Amino acid sequence: RLQEYLYIIIELGASKEGLASYYDRQFSSLPTDAHVLVSNDGDALYGGEYTSLVDALRKRKGSRVREQFLFLSPDGPVMVATQPLTYQDQVLATSAVARLLGSGWLQRQESKSEDYLIFFESDGRILWSSNPDYRGLLIDRNKQMLVDGKRSFYLREVHLNGAAENMPHLWFAASETYLLHMLTRYRNWAYAFSLLGGLTVVLLCWLMIRNFRRPFAQLMEATEAMVHGRLPVLNRSESRTELDQLLNRFADVLDALRREKIKVKRAHRKLQETAITDSLTGLYNRRYLQEINPGLFAQVERDGRYLTAIILDLDYFKAVNDEYGHLGGDAVLVHFARLLKHNSRANDHLFRIGGEEFLILNVAENPDDSVALAAKLRELVSESPANYQGESISMTVSAGISCCSGHSGEGSLSRLMRAADKALYEAKASGRNRVVVHTSCKEASDSARRRVKKLPLSLVHNTKKSS
């Protein structure tokens, strides 16, 4: 429904006053800092106050695929996920959600410490840091060192996939003094315990290997994996040594990045579902019809079956809107869609293709099954009125059915839909509340019966039992 709404606004020039409230209902629950909607012309249809994000999307004008990228805003690096919104194979606009990775985000990932930190850097200068005291300091990228007066830090860069060329670099830093202090402590312990004999020295070496080499090796492996774009899982240590605690804190940072990645994937999934379904009824929309069209015709050709199309149109629906308003009309549409879902077959594909117009596509051995389904739905609708604010709204439906064993492609789908439309027009013209079958289905039914007659007698009996 969002795509249809955008099409009306962008292509037909309708007012976009209700777009903001509709967009809020769809995406306000997402865990993001900003979400915007930008047309192909670069106009901000929603979220215009996020100017830097809108400008970044304008620079990527024309993208027809969903993507994830990072760009630099005045408040810090921004992680963005986008999804193009299309209607009838035409890209109307781009929807995007974003998360700011600035100083606030860094400080939430890592508590203030004098021994280790994470920060963003550009041209050798720290822009944002988990410890605000280090903002503005210079680093030596060649030596991968940070010197703050008498304190020095060893640095490791964290690779960011999809980052723009001007994007600051993300670094993890550990204090040289802190590491040397730990090494000195272990060395003094070795000197002291060496006086107690060989057994004490062996025990001390074992402790050093366990408490130093393992977590340090894990840290090196983790940073190497992050350089290649992976987010490894680090097992936390129960030891209380400083290096083990450093390892645990680094594991917390990886967990935070992993959670953010999961949130972005969920946002992508939500955008994808919105792109192929009608938000009011939950049925598929025209975009999904174009996507599954080749597969359905391929199945028809492979299995020697028939593709049937049932177009259903609610009778006198305009009168319902006039009497009960659009909310009453929506209640009727939702009620009808629920009847379709509860009474359709497992292999039926259900679509809402217009205001009060619906479509059922099915690959069947005998088109008579689809005719029986349409007749059943017609009777059921007339016997099941919708309920709106305590009032029963009676309704009827007209249906047109067409069939084909044609060849895959847009042309075959167009012919199938035109034939069903023609049958629906005849149903409307002959008094409504009836089902009209196009001649293509009658020919297909005769062909299916002839094919059954040609089967061996045992197979014919089995076919009748299964039906």
KAFENMO-V984221 format. One record per helix or strand. SS is the DSSP state (~ for helix, > for strand). FROM is the first residue (numbers start at 1). TO is the last residue. If there is no record, write none. Layout:
<<SS	FROM	TO> <SS	FROM	TO>>
This chain:
<<~	2	12> <~	19	27> <>	34	39> <>	44	46> <~	51	59> <>	67	73> <>	76	87> <>	90	100> <~	103	109> <>	116	122> <>	125	129> <~	132	134> <>	138	140> <>	145	148> <>	151	158> <>	163	163> <>	169	175> <~	176	194> <~	198	227> <~	242	276> <>	277	277> <>	284	284> <~	286	303> <>	306	314> <~	317	343> <>	349	352> <>	357	364> <~	368	383> <>	386	388> <>	391	393> <>	397	404> <~	410	429> <>	435	437> <~	439	453> <~	457	466>>
